[in-house]
Amino acid sequence: MEQTLLGIDIGSTKICAIIATCKDGIPHIIGTGFHKSQGLKKGSITNIEQASRAIKDAVNDARRVAGTNINKAAISISGAYTKSTNSNGVVNIPNNEIGIKEINRVIQTALYNASIPSEYEVVHILPYNFKLDDQDFIDDPMGMSGSRLEVSVRIITAQKSSLGNLKKAIKGAGIEISNIVLSSYASSIAVLSEDEKNLGVACIDMGGSTCELMVHVGNSLRYNDFLCLGSNHITNDLAVALHTPHSIAEQVKIQYGGFPKASEDTENLIEIPSIGGGDSGKHQVSLATVYSVSYARVEEILQFLAKSLEHSNLKDQLGSGVVLTGGMTQLDGIRDLAMALFGVPVRLAKPIEIDGLFTDLRGPEYSTGIGLILYASGKYTNYEIDSEKRIRYHNEKLEEDVAPFTKNILPFDPLREKQQTIPNPVNSVPKSGSDIKQDLSDIKEIKKIHTKNNNFFGQLWQKLTQMF
């Protein structure tokens, strides 16, 4: 039976809506829509009305291309909302036969044993280790015989107030939520292979304002973390250092924000507009300054991520190393720097290709959106309790008749939560994936030719002119 799926990636830089049909677990993309993010800051909703408008425009574009009016979607949630913890559960098996109801019961028992703050709501419950009687490290207990089943789980929760604001923004766009998926979890589905998961791998999605880390060991999620830094911070640093408008700094980052491959690259100049200078107010800056500013910020971000990876206590189990995805990974030279700081192999990843209208979705910045479609089509971990409090298991339909426990899972009432309405106006509204890319016509590169004898004095003169 064919079904229609809608995934909405609500990022800090862009809103990406993808519509796909799915038959026998194989998705086929039939529509895409993009819109610049509005009403969001560092992954969190700051203006519900603006966020709803941006989401609605992106979904309408996707509907127009797909020729369908689907209004039920799997949506991403930023790690900025979330808090995670581990828990364990144990149940007896009276009939000595383990089925999906027994697996659901032991996972729910682990939730019951966890200390979930009242202001948080469960988004995912992901088991990473089953134990049957005295046998440990059971990959899949389904159909096995035993009298005592234990499980260790990773519980991902979100603040009810922030989650309520997100739900209001989605509802305001006329969309019904089918599932809420942690964005780093969705990205890992889109970029990781089964071999990488089994050997142990860390997946890091490096976005515009956030970086999200997720560690898989033995095909199970073991650890996740969130860093409130991203490629937009590089743009801000360049705008200050180069004394140029934010839009020009973004263009400089896209064209020159990587790391130089040869020393000669740093000797050239670029001519860019000054802040408040108009068309005539332009000045020249050295590419050495651009590279040094970009390098300093990227190094800082990777160092924070390396510390988080150490904090997980799972680094020695990463047989496949680290996989980087997200828009920030398009900076030249970031892989080599990451390898030096992480001390493990690093791979830059784009989402796996899906049949259909995939041309606009090839970049690493669309990993989360593709992951949402794959999640909705059944590509998740072997077992989990989803955001709708239902048990999901690999390559099977949801068990509608399995009733969850109710401790720590209370009905959510968004009217009780106070919404934030910090204005965040954005004037430019891109309507397609290609429109998100910047126009680089305002930047003029000046190749500087000089001899080795006056090289020192030239660099000194550049520094003095930049200082004064």
LOKEVO-72559 format. One record per atom (N, C-alpha, C, O): residue in three letters; y, z negated, x negated. Coordinates in steps of 0.2 Angstrom, whole numbers, plus 5000, padded with zeros to 4 digits. Layout:
N
ALAYZX...
This chain:
468
MET499450004996MET500050005000MET500650004996MET500749964991GLU501150044997GLU501750054993GLU502250004996GLU502350005002GLN502649974991GLN503149924993GLN503749944989GLN503749974984THR504349924992THR505049944988THR505249874985THR505249824989LEU505449874979LEU505749814976LEU506449824973LEU506649884972LEU506849774973LEU507449774971LEU507549714966LEU507449654968GLY507849724960GLY507949674955GLY508749674953GLY508949734952ILE509049624953ILE509749614952ILE509849574946ILE509749514946ASP510049594940ASP510149564934ASP510949544934ASP511349584934ILE511049474935ILE511749454935ILE511949424929ILE511849364927GLY512249474924GLY512349454918GLY513149434917GLY513549444922SER513349404911SER514049384910SER514449444908SER515049444909THR514149504907THR514549564905THR514449614911THR514949654912LYS513849624914LYS513749674919LYS513249654924LYS512849604923ILE513349684930ILE512849674935ILE512449734936ILE512649794936CYS511749734935CYS511349784935CYS510849784941CYS510449734941ALA510849834946ALA510349834951ALA509849884950ALA510049944949ILE509249874951ILE508749924950ILE508249924957ILE508049874959ILE508149984959ILE507649984965ILE507050034963ILE507150084960ALA506450004965ALA505850044963ALA505350034968ALA505349984972THR504950084969THR504350084973THR503750054969THR503750074963CYS503250024972CYS502749994968CYS502050014972CYS502049994978LYS501650044969LYS500950054972LYS500450044967LYS500450064961ASP499949994969ASP499449974964ASP499649944958ASP499349944953GLY500249904959GLY500549864953GLY500949904948GLY501149884943ILE501049974950ILE501350014945ILE502050034948ILE502050074953PRO502650014945PRO503250024948PRO503550094946PRO503350124941HIS503950124950HIS504250194949HIS504950184952HIS505150174957ILE505450184947ILE506150174948ILE506450234952ILE506350294950ILE506850214958ILE507050274962ILE507850264963ILE508150304965GLY508150204960GLY508850204961GLY509150144956GLY508750094955THR509750154953THR510050114949THR510750104950THR511050154953GLY511050044949GLY511750034950GLY512049984945GLY511749934944PHE512649994943PHE512949954938PHE513649934940PHE514049974943HIS513849874938HIS514549854939HIS514749804934HIS514349764932LYS515349804932LYS515649754928LYS515649684931LYS515849684937SER515449634927SER515349574930SER516049544932SER516549554928GLN516049514938GLN516649484940GLN516449414943GLN515949404946GLY516949364942GLY516749294945GLY516249264941GLY515949214944LEU516149274935LEU515649244930LEU515949234924LEU516349264921LYS515749174921LYS515949154914LYS515449114911LYS515149064913LYS515249144905LYS514649114901LYS514049104905LYS513749044905GLY513849154909GLY513249144913GLY513349104920GLY512849104924SER513849074921SER513949034927SER514449064932SER514949094930ILE514349054939ILE514749084944ILE515449044944ILE515448974944THR516049074943THR516649044943THR517049064949THR517549024951ASN516849114953ASN517249144958ASN516749174963ASN516549234961ILE516549144968ILE516049174973ILE516149234976ILE515749284976GLU516849244978GLU517049304981GLU517049364977GLU516749414979GLN517249354971GLN517249414966GLN516549424964GLN516349484963ALA516149374963ALA515449394961ALA515049424966ALA514649474965SER515149404973SER514849444978SER515049514979SER514649554980ARG515649524977ARG515949594978ARG515649644972ARG515449694974ALA515549614966ALA515249654961ALA514549664962ALA514249714961ILE514149614965ILE513449624966ILE513349674972ILE512949714971LYS513749664977LYS513749714982LYS513849784980LYS513449834982ASP514349794976ASP514449864974ASP513949894969ASP513749954970ALA513649854965ALA513049874961ALA512449894965ALA512149944964VAL512349854970VAL511749864975VAL511849924979VAL511449964980ASN512449934981ASN512649994986ASN512550054982ASN512350104984ASP512750054975ASP512650114971ASP511950134970ASP511750184971ALA511450074969ALA510750084968ALA510450114975ALA510050154975ARG510650084981ARG510450104987ARG510650184988ARG510250214991ARG511250204986ARG511450264988ARG511050314984ARG510850374986VAL510850304978VAL510350344973VAL509650344976VAL509350394977ALA509450284978ALA508750284981ALA508650304988ALA508050324989GLY509150304992GLY509150324999GLY508750275003GLY508450295008THR508850215001THR508450165005THR508950105006THR509450095002ASN508850065011ASN509350005013ASN508949945011ASN509049895015ILE508649935006ILE508249865005ILE508749815004ILE509249825000ASN508649755006ASN509149695006ASN508749635003ASN509049585004LYS508149635001LYS507849574998LYS507649594991LYS507449644989ALA507949544986ALA507949554979ALA507649494975ALA507749434977ALA507349514969ALA507249464964ALA507849464960ALA508049514957ILE508149404959ILE508749394955ILE508649354948ILE508249314948SER509049374943SER509049334937SER509449274938SER509949274941ILE509249214934ILE509649164933ILE509749144926ILE509349144922SER510349134924SER510549114917SER510249044915SER510249004919GLY510149044909GLY509948974906GLY510448924906GLY510348864905ALA511048944907ALA511648904908ALA511548854914ALA511748794913TYR511148874919TYR511048834924TYR510448784923TYR510448724927THR510048794919THR509348764919THR509248704914THR509648694909LYS508748664915LYS508548614911LYS507748614912LYS507448624917SER507448604906SER506648614906SER506348544904SER506648514900THR505748534906THR505348484904THR504648494904THR504448544907ASN504148454900ASN503448464901ASN503148414905ASN503448354905SER502548424908SER502248374912SER501448394912SER501248444910ASN501048344914ASN500348344914ASN500148324921ASN500448284925GLY499548354923GLY499248334930GLY498448334929GLY498148374925VAL498148294933VAL497448284933VAL497148284940VAL497448244944VAL496648314942VAL496348314949VAL495548314948VAL495348344943ASN495248284953ASN494548284953ASN494348344957ASN494648364962ILE493748374956ILE493548434959ILE492848414963ILE492348414960PRO492948394970PRO492348374973PRO491748424974PRO491148394973ASN491848484975ASN491348534975ASN491148564969ASN490748614969ASN491448544963ASN491348574956ASN491448644956ASN491248674951GLU491848674960GLU491948744960GLU492748754960GLU493048724964ILE493048784955ILE493748794954ILE493948864957ILE493748914955GLY494448854962GLY494748914965GLY495448904965GLY495748864961ILE495848954968ILE496548954967ILE496848884971ILE497348864968LYS496548864976LYS496848804979LYS496748744974LYS497248694974GLU496248734970GLU496148684965GLU496648694960GLU496948644957ILE496748754957ILE497248764952ILE497948744955ILE498348714951ASN498148764961ASN498748754964ASN498848674964ASN499348644963ARG498348644966ARG498348564967ARG498448534961ARG498848484960VAL498148554955VAL498248524949VAL498948534946VAL499348494943ILE499248594947ILE499948614945ILE500448574949ILE500948544946GLN500348564955GLN500748524960GLN500748454958GLN501248414958THR500148424955THR500048354953THR500548344947THR500848294946ALA500548394942ALA500948394936ALA501648394938ALA502048354935LEU501848424943LEU502548424946LEU502748354949LEU503248324948TYR502248324952TYR502248264956TYR502348204950TYR502748154951ASN502048214944ASN502148164939ASN502748174935ASN502948124931ALA503048224936ALA503648244932ALA504248204935ALA504348184941SER504748184930SER505348154932SER505948204933SER506248214928ILE505948234939ILE506448284940ILE507148254943ILE507048224949PRO507648254940PRO508248224943PRO508448254950PRO508248314951SER508748214954SER508848234961SER509348294962SER509348324967GLU509748294957GLU510248354957GLU509948414954GLU510348464954TYR509348424953TYR509048484950TYR508448504955TYR508148474959GLU508348574955GLU507848604959GLU507448644955GLU507648674950VAL506748644957VAL506248684953VAL506348764954VAL506348784959VAL506348794948VAL506348864948VAL505648894946VAL505448944949HIS505348874941HIS504748894938HIS504348834936HIS504548784934ILE503648834938ILE503148784935ILE502648834932ILE502248864935LEU502648834925LEU502248874921LEU501748834917LEU501848804912PRO501048844919PRO500548804915PRO500448844908PRO500448904908TYR500348804903TYR500148834897TYR499548804894TYR499248824888ASN499148754897ASN498548734894ASN498148704900ASN498348654903PHE497548724901PHE497048694906PHE496448664902PHE496248684896LYS496248604905LYS495648574902LYS495148554907LYS495348524912LEU494548574906LEU494048564911LEU493548514908LEU493148534903ASP493448454911ASP493048404909ASP493248394902ASP493848364900ASP492848404897ASP492948384890ASP493148454886ASP493248454880GLN493148504889GLN493248574886GLN494048584887GLN494348594892ASP494348594881ASP495048604880ASP495248674879ASP494748714878PHE495848694880PHE496148764879PHE495748814883PHE495548864881ILE495748804890ILE495448854894ILE495948904896ILE496448884899ASP495848964895ASP496349014897ASP496349024904ASP496949034907ASP495849024908ASP495849044915ASP495249004918ASP494649024917PRO495348944922PRO494848904925PRO494548934931PRO494048914934MET494848994934MET494649024940MET493849034940MET493649074935GLY493449004945GLY492749024945GLY492348974941GLY491748984942MET492648934937MET492248894933MET491948834936MET492248814942SER491448794934SER491248734937SER491448674933SER491448674927GLY491548624936GLY491748564933GLY491948514938GLY492048524944SER492048444936SER492248394940SER492948364939SER493148324943ARG493248384934ARG493948354932ARG494348414929ARG494148444924LEU494948424932LEU495348484929LEU496048454927LEU496348414931GLU496248464921GLU496848444919GLU497348504917GLU497048564916VAL497948494917VAL498448554916VAL499048524912VAL499248464914SER499348564908SER499948544905SER500448604907SER500248664906VAL501048584909VAL501548634912VAL502248634909VAL502448574907ARG502548684909ARG503248694908ARG503648694914ARG503548744918ILE504048644916ILE504448654922ILE505148664921ILE505548634917ILE505448724924ILE506048744923ILE506448734929ILE506248754935THR507048694929THR507448674935THR508148694934THR508348714928ALA508448704939ALA509148724939ALA509648674943ALA509348644948GLN510248664941GLN510648624945GLN510748644952GLN510948704953LYS510748604957LYS510748624964LYS511448654965LYS511548694969SER511948624962SER512648644964SER512748714961SER513048754965SER512548724955SER512648794952SER512148844955SER512348904957LEU511548824957LEU511148864960LEU511348884967LEU511348944970GLY511648834971GLY511948844977GLY512548894977GLY512648944981ASN512948894972ASN513448944971ASN513249014970ASN513449064973LEU512649014966LEU512349084965LEU512049114971LEU512149174973LYS511749064975LYS511449094982LYS511949114987LYS511949164990LYS512549074986LYS513149094991LYS513349164989LYS513549204993ALA513449174982ALA513649244980ALA513149294982ALA513449354984ILE512549284982ILE512049334984ILE512049344991ILE512049404993LYS512149294995LYS512149295002LYS512749335004LYS512749375009GLY513349325001GLY513949355002GLY513949435001GLY514249465004ALA513449454997ALA513349524996ALA512849555001ALA512749615000GLY512649515006GLY512149545010GLY511449545008GLY511049585011ILE511249505003ILE510649515000ILE510249445001ILE510449395001GLU509549455003GLU509149405004GLU508749394997GLU508449444994ILE508649334995ILE508249314989ILE507549314990ILE507249274994SER507149354986SER506449344987SER506149304981SER505649264982ASN506449304975ASN506249264970ASN506849254965ASN507249294964ILE506949194962ILE507449184957ILE507049174950ILE506549134950VAL507249214945VAL506849224939VAL507249204933VAL507849234933LEU507049164929LEU507449144923LEU507549214919LEU507049244917SER508149224917SER508349294913SER507949304907SER507649354906SER507849244903SER507449254897SER506749274898SER506349304894TYR506449244904TYR505749254906TYR505649324908TYR505249354906ALA506149354912ALA506149424914ALA506149464908ALA505849514907SER506649454903SER506749494897SER506049494893SER505849554891SER505749444892SER505149434889SER504549484892SER504149514888ILE504549484898ILE504049524902ILE504149594900ILE503749634900ALA504849614899ALA504949684898ALA504849714891ALA504849774890VAL504849664886VAL504849684879VAL504249664875VAL504149694870LEU503949614878LEU503349584873LEU502649624875LEU502549634881SER502249634870SER501649654871SER501149604872SER501249544870GLU500549614875GLU500049564876GLU499849534869GLU499649474868ASP499749574864ASP499549554857ASP500049504854ASP499849454851GLU500749524855GLU501249474853GLU501249404856GLU501249354853LYS501149404863LYS501049344866LYS500449304864LYS500549244863ASN499849334863ASN499249294861ASN499349264854ASN499149214853LEU499649304850LEU499749284843LEU500349234842LEU500349194837GLY500749224847GLY501349184847GLY501949224845GLY501949254840VAL502449214849VAL503049254848VAL503649224851VAL503649184856ALA504249224848ALA504849204851ALA505249264853ALA505449304849CYS505549264859CYS505949314862CYS506649294863CYS506749244867ILE507149324860ILE507849304861ILE508249364864ILE508249414861ASP508549344870ASP508949394873ASP509649384871ASP509949324873MET509949424867MET510649414865MET511149454869MET511249514868GLY511549424873GLY511949454878GLY512649454876GLY512849434871GLY513149464881GLY513849464880GLY514149394879GLY514549384874SER513949344883SER514149274882SER513649224881SER513749164880THR513049244881THR512449194880THR511949224876THR511849284876CYS511549184873CYS510849204870CYS510349154873CYS510449094873GLU509749184875GLU509249144878GLU508649154874GLU508449204872LEU508249094872LEU507649094868LEU507049074872LEU507149024877MET506549104872MET505949094875MET505349104870MET505249154867VAL504849054870VAL504349054865VAL503649064869VAL503549024874HIS503249114867HIS502649124870HIS502049104865HIS502149124860VAL501649064867VAL501049054863VAL500449054867VAL500349014872GLY499949094865GLY499349104869GLY499449134876GLY499149114881ASN499949184876ASN500149214883ASN500449164888ASN500449174894SER500649104886SER500949054890SER501649034887SER501749034881LEU502149024892LEU502749004890LEU502748934888LEU502448884892ARG502948914882ARG502948844879ARG503648814878ARG503648754878TYR504148854878TYR504748824876TYR505348874878TYR505248934877ASN505848854880ASN506448894882ASN507148854880ASN507148794881ASP507648894878ASP508248864876ASP508848914878ASP508748974879PHE509448884878PHE510048924879PHE510548914875PHE510748854873LEU510948964872LEU511548954868LEU512148994871LEU512049054873CYS512648954872CYS513248984875CYS513649024870CYS514249014870LEU513349074867LEU513749114862LEU513449184863LEU512849194864GLY513849234862GLY513649304862GLY514149354859GLY514549334855SER513949414861SER514349464857SER515149464859SER515549494855ASN515249444865ASN515949434867ASN516349394862ASN516949394862HIS516049344859HIS516349294854HIS516549334848HIS517049324845ILE516149384846ILE516349434841ILE517049464843ILE517449474838THR517049494849THR517649524851THR518249484851THR518849504849ASN518149424853ASN518749374853ASN518949364846ASN519549354844ASP518549354841ASP518649334834ASP519049394831ASP519549384828LEU518849454833LEU519149514830LEU519849524833LEU520349544829ALA519949514839ALA520649514843ALA521149464839ALA521649484838VAL520849404837VAL521349364834VAL521449384827VAL522049384824ALA520949404823ALA520949414816ALA521349484815ALA521749484810LEU521349534819LEU521649594818LEU522249594822LEU522649654822HIS522449544826HIS523049544830HIS523149604834HIS523649644834THR522649614838THR522549674843THR522349654850THR522049604850PRO522449694855PRO522249684861PRO521449674862PRO521149704858HIS521249634867HIS520549624868HIS520149694868HIS519549694866SER520449734872SER520049804873SER519949844867SER519449874866ILE520449834863ILE520449874856ILE519949834852ILE519549874848ALA519949774852ALA519449734848ALA518749754850ALA518249754846GLU518649764856GLU517949784859GLU517749844856GLU517149854854GLN518249894856GLN518049964853GLN517949954846GLN517449994843VAL518349914842VAL518149904835VAL517449874834VAL517149894829LYS517249824838LYS516649794837LYS516049854838LYS515549854834ILE516149894843ILE515649944845ILE515549994839ILE515050014837GLN516150014836GLN516150064831GLN516050044824GLN515650074820TYR516249984823TYR516249954816TYR515949884815TYR515949854810GLY515749864821GLY515549784821GLY514849774817GLY514749714816GLY514549824814GLY513949804811GLY514049784804GLY514649764802PHE513549784799PHE513749764792PHE513649824788PHE513249874789PRO514149834783PRO514149894779PRO513549904775PRO513249864772LYS513349974775LYS512749994771LYS512850004764LYS512450004759ALA513550014762ALA513750034755ALA514449994754ALA514849994759SER514549984748SER515149944746SER515749994748SER516349964749GLU515650054748GLU516250104749GLU516450104756GLU517050114758ASP516050074761ASP516250074768ASP516750024769ASP517150034774THR516849974765THR517349914766THR517949934763THR518449904765GLU518049994760GLU518650014757GLU519150054761GLU519750064759ASN518850074767ASN519250114771ASN519650074776ASN519550014777LEU520150104779LEU520650064783LEU520550104790LEU520350154791ILE520750064795ILE520850084802ILE521450074805ILE521750014803GLU521750114809GLU522450104812GLU522350084819GLU522050124823ILE522550034821ILE522450004828ILE523149984831ILE523549964827PRO523149974838PRO523749954841PRO523849874840PRO523349844839SER524449854839SER524649784839SER524749754846SER524849794851ILE524649694847ILE524749654853ILE525449664855ILE525949644851GLY525549694861GLY526249704864GLY526649754860GLY527249754861GLY526349794856GLY526749844852GLY526849904855GLY527249944853GLY526449924861GLY526549984864GLY526250044860GLY525850024855ASP526350104861ASP526050164858ASP526350164850ASP525950184846SER526950144849SER527150154842SER527050094838SER527050094832GLY526850034841GLY526649974837GLY525949974835GLY525549934837LYS525850014829LYS525150014827LYS525149984819LYS525749994816HIS524649964817HIS524549934810HIS523949954807HIS523449964811GLN523849944801GLN523249964798GLN522849904795GLN523249854793VAL522249904796VAL521849844794VAL521249864790VAL520949924791SER520949824785SER520449844781SER519749834785SER519649784789LEU519349884784LEU518649874787LEU518249814784LEU517849784787ALA518449794778ALA518149734775ALA518349674779ALA517849634780THR518949674782THR519049614787THR518649614793THR518349564795VAL518549674796VAL518149684802VAL517449664800VAL517149624804TYR517149684795TYR516449664793TYR516349594792TYR515849564794SER516849564788SER516849494787SER516849444793SER516449394794VAL517249464798VAL517349424804VAL516749434808VAL516449384811SER516449494809SER515849504813SER515249474809SER514849434813TYR515249474803TYR514649444799TYR514649364800TYR514149334802ALA515249334800ALA515249264800ALA515049244807ALA514749194808ARG515249274813ARG515049254819ARG514349264821ARG513949224824VAL514049324819VAL513349334820VAL512949284816VAL512449264818GLU513149274810GLU512749224806GLU512749154809GLU512249124809GLU513349134812GLU513349074815GLU512849074821GLU512549024822ILE512849124825ILE512449124831ILE511749124829ILE511349084832LEU511549164824LEU510849164822LEU510649094819LEU510049074820GLN511049064816GLN510948994813GLN510748944819GLN510348904818PHE511148944824PHE511048904830PHE510348924833PHE509948874834LEU510148984833LEU509549004836LEU508948984832LEU508448964834ALA509048984825ALA508548964820ALA508448884821ALA507848864820LYS508948844822LYS508948774823LYS508548764829LYS508148714830SER508648804835SER508348794841SER507548804840SER507148774843LEU507448854836LEU506748874835LEU506348824831LEU505748804832GLU506748794826GLU506448734823GLU506348674827GLU505848634827HIS506748664832HIS506748604837HIS506148614841HIS505848564844SER505948674843SER505348684847SER504648664844SER504248644848ASN504648654837ASN504048634834ASN503448684835ASN502848664834LEU503648744836LEU503148794837LEU503248854832LEU502848904833LYS503648844828LYS503848904823LYS503148924819LYS503048974817ASP502748874817ASP502148884813ASP501648924817ASP501148944815GLN501748924824GLN501248964828GLN501549034830GLN501149064834LEU502049054827LEU502349124829LEU502049174824LEU502349194820GLY501449194826GLY501049244822GLY501349314822GLY501349354818SER501749324828SER502049394829SER502849384827SER503149434827GLY503049324825GLY503749324823GLY504249314829GLY504049284834VAL504849354828VAL505349344833VAL505549414835VAL505549464831VAL505649424842VAL505849484845VAL506549484848VAL506649434852LEU506949524846LEU507649524848LEU507849574853LEU507649634851THR508149564858THR508349614863THR509049594866THR509249544864GLY509349634870GLY509949624873GLY510449664869GLY510349694864GLY511049674872GLY511549714870GLY511849704863GLY512049744859MET511849634861MET512049624854MET511649644848MET511849654843THR511049664850THR510549684845THR510749754842THR510449784838GLN511249784846GLN511449854843GLN511849854837GLN512049904835LEU512049794835LEU512449794829LEU512049814823LEU511549784822ASP512349854819ASP511949874813ASP511849814808ASP512249774807GLY511249814806GLY511049764801GLY510849694803GLY510749644799ILE510849684810ILE510749614813ILE509949594811ILE509849534811ARG509549644811ARG508849634810ARG508749604803ARG508349554802ASP509049634798ASP508949604791ASP509249534791ASP508949494787LEU509749524794LEU510049454793LEU509649404797LEU509549344795ALA509349424803ALA508949384807ALA508349364803ALA508049304803MET508049414799MET507449394795MET507549344790MET507149304788ALA508149354787ALA508349304781ALA508449234784ALA508249194780LEU508749234790LEU508849164792LEU508249134796LEU508149074795PHE507849174799PHE507249144803PHE506649134798PHE506249094800GLY506649174793GLY506049164789GLY505449194791GLY504849174789VAL505449234797VAL504849264800VAL504949334801VAL505549354801PRO504449384802PRO504649454804PRO505049454811PRO504949414815VAL505449504811VAL505949514817VAL505849584819VAL505849634815ARG505749594825ARG505749664828ARG506349664834ARG506449624838LEU506649724833LEU507149744839LEU506849774844LEU506449824843ALA506949754850ALA506549784856ALA506949814862ALA507449784863LYS506749864864LYS507049894870LYS506449884876LYS505849874875PRO506649884882PRO506149874888PRO505649934888PRO505849994886ILE505049914890ILE504549964891ILE504750014896ILE505150004901GLU504550084895GLU504750134899GLU504350134906GLU503750114906ILE504750144911ILE504450144918ILE504550214921ILE505150244920ASP504050244925ASP504150304928ASP504750304932ASP504950254935GLY505050364933GLY505650374937GLY506350384934GLY506350404928LEU506850354937LEU507550364934LEU507650304929LEU507950264930PHE507350324923PHE507350274918PHE507850284912PHE508050244908THR508250344913THR508650374907THR509250324906THR509350314900ASP509550294911ASP510050244910ASP509850174908ASP510350134907LEU509250164908LEU508950094907LEU508650094900LEU508250044899ARG508750134895ARG508350134889ARG508650084884ARG508250064880GLY509250064885GLY509550014880GLY509249944881GLY509049924886PRO509349904875PRO509049834876PRO509449794880PRO509249734882GLU510049814882GLU510449774887GLU510149774894GLU510349734898TYR509649814895TYR509349814902TYR508649784902TYR508349794907SER508549744897SER507849714897SER507749664903SER507149664906THR508249634905THR508149584910THR508049614917THR507649594921GLY508449674918GLY508349704924GLY507649734925GLY507349734930ILE507449774920ILE506749794920ILE506249744921ILE505749754924GLY506349684918GLY505849634918GLY505849604925GLY505249584928LEU506349604929LEU506349584936LEU505949624940LEU505549604945ILE505949694939ILE505549744943ILE504849734941ILE504349734945LEU504649724935LEU503949704932LEU503749644935LEU503149634937TYR504149594936TYR503949524938TYR503749534946TYR503249514948ALA504249574949ALA504049584957ALA503449624958ALA503149614963SER503249664953SER502649704954SER502049674951SER501449704952GLY502049604949GLY501449574947GLY501349554940GLY500849534938LYS501849574936LYS501749564928LYS502049494926LYS502549494923TYR501749444928TYR501949374926TYR501349344923TYR500849374922THR501449274921THR500949244918THR500349234923THR500349244929ASN499749204920ASN499149204924ASN499249164930ASN499049184936TYR499649104930TYR499749064936TYR500449034935TYR500649024929GLU500749024941GLU501448994941GLU501548974948GLU501349004953ILE502048924949ILE502348914955ILE503048944954ILE503448924950ASP503248984959ASP503849024959ASP504448984962ASP504348924964SER505049014962SER505548984965SER505548964973SER505848924975GLU505049004976GLU504948994983GLU504348944984GLU504148934990LYS504148904979LYS503648854980LYS502948874981LYS502548844984ARG502848944979ARG502248974981ARG501848984974ARG502148994969ILE501148984975ILE500748994969ILE500649064968ILE500549104972ARG500849094962ARG500649164960ARG500149164955ARG500149114950TYR499649204955TYR499249214950TYR499049294948TYR499149334953HIS498949304942HIS498949364939HIS498549424943HIS497949414945ASN498849474945ASN498549534948ASN498249514955ASN497849544957GLU498549464958GLU498349444965GLU498949434969GLU499549434967LYS498849434976LYS499449424980LYS499549354981LYS499149314979LEU500149334983LEU500249264984LEU499849234989LEU499649264994GLU499649174988GLU499249134993GLU499649104998GLU499949044997GLU499749135004GLU500249105009GLU500049045012GLU500449005014ASP499349025012ASP499148965015ASP499048905011ASP498848855013VAL499348915004VAL499248855000VAL499948815001VAL500448834999ALA499848755003ALA500448715004ALA500648674998ALA500248634996PRO501248674996PRO501448634990PRO501648564992PRO501748544998PHE501548514987PHE501848454988PHE502548454989PHE502848504987THR502848404991THR503548404993THR503948354988THR504548354989LYS503648314984LYS504048274980LYS504448314975LYS504148354972ASN505048294974ASN505548334970ASN505648404972ASN506048444968ILE505448424978ILE505548494980ILE505848484987ILE505548484992LEU506548474988LEU506848454994LEU507148524997LEU507348564993PRO507248525003PRO507548585006PRO508348585003PRO508648535003PHE508548645001PHE509148654998PHE509748665003PHE509648715007ASP510248635003ASP510748645008ASP511448665004ASP511748615002PRO511548725004PRO512148744999PRO512848715002PRO513348714999LEU512848705009LEU513448675012LEU513648605009LEU514248585009ARG513148575006ARG513348505003ARG513648514997ARG513948464994GLU513548564993GLU513848574987GLU514548604986GLU514748644991LYS514948584982LYS515648604981LYS515648664977LYS515448664971GLN515948714979GLN515948774975GLN516548774971GLN517048754972GLN516448814965GLN517048824960GLN517348884962GLN517048934963THR518048884961THR518448944963THR518948964958THR519548964959ILE518748964952ILE519148974946ILE519249054946ILE518749084945PRO519849074947PRO519949154947PRO519849184940PRO519949154935ASN519549244941ASN519349274935ASN519449354936ASN518949384937PRO520049374937PRO520149444939PRO519949494934PRO520049484928VAL519649554936VAL519449604931VAL519649664935VAL519449684940ASN520049704932ASN520349764935ASN519849824934ASN519849864939SER519549834928SER519149894927SER518449884931SER518149834930VAL518249934934VAL517649934938VAL517149994936VAL517250044940PRO516749984931PRO516350044930PRO515750054935PRO515550004938LYS515650114937LYS515150124942LYS514450154940LYS514050164943SER514450164933SER513750184930SER513650154924SER514150134921GLY513050164921GLY512850134915GLY513250164909GLY513450134904SER513450234910SER513850264904SER514550244904SER514850244899ASP514850224910ASP515550194910ASP515650134907ASP516150114905ILE515050094906ILE515150034902ILE515350044895ILE515649994892LYS515150094892LYS515350114885LYS516050124884LYS516450154889GLN516350104879GLN517150104878GLN517350174875GLN516950204872ASP517950184876ASP518250244874ASP518550224867ASP518950174866LEU518350264862LEU518550244855LEU519150294852LEU519250294846SER519450324857SER519950364854SER520650334852SER521050364848ASP520750264853ASP521350234851ASP521250204843ASP521750184841ILE520650224840ILE520550194833ILE520550254829ILE520150304830LYS520950254824LYS520950304819LYS520750274812LYS521050224809GLU520250304809GLU519950284803GLU520350324797GLU520350384797ILE520550284792ILE520850314786ILE520450294780ILE520350244778LYS520150354777LYS519750344771LYS520150334765LYS520650374764LYS520050274762LYS520550264756LYS520150284749LYS519650264748ILE520550324746ILE520250354740ILE520650324734ILE521250334734HIS520350294729HIS520750264723HIS520250264717HIS519550264718THR520450254712THR520050244706THR519850174705THR520150124708LYS519350154701LYS519150094699LYS519650044696LYS519649984697ASN520150084692ASN520650044688ASN521150004693ASN521349954692ASN521350044699ASN521850014703ASN521449974709ASN521849964714ASN520849974709ASN520449944715ASN520649874716ASN520749854722PHE520649834711PHE520849764712PHE521549754715PHE521649714719PHE522049794712PHE522749784714PHE522749804721PHE523149784725GLY522349864723GLY522449884730GLY522149834735GLY522449824740GLN521649804733GLN521349744738GLN521849694738GLN521849664743LEU522149674732LEU522649614733LEU523249634737LEU523449594741TRP523449694737TRP524049714741TRP523849714748TRP524249694752GLN523149734750GLN522949734757GLN522949664759GLN523149644765LYS522749614755LYS522649544758LYS523349514759LYS523549484764LEU523849534754LEU524549504755LEU524849534761LEU525249504764THR524749604762THR525049634768THR524749604775THR525149594780GLN524149584775GLN523849554780GLN524049484782GLN524149464787MET524249444776MET524449384777MET525149374779MET525349334783PHE525549424777PHE526249424779PHE526549474783PHE527149484785
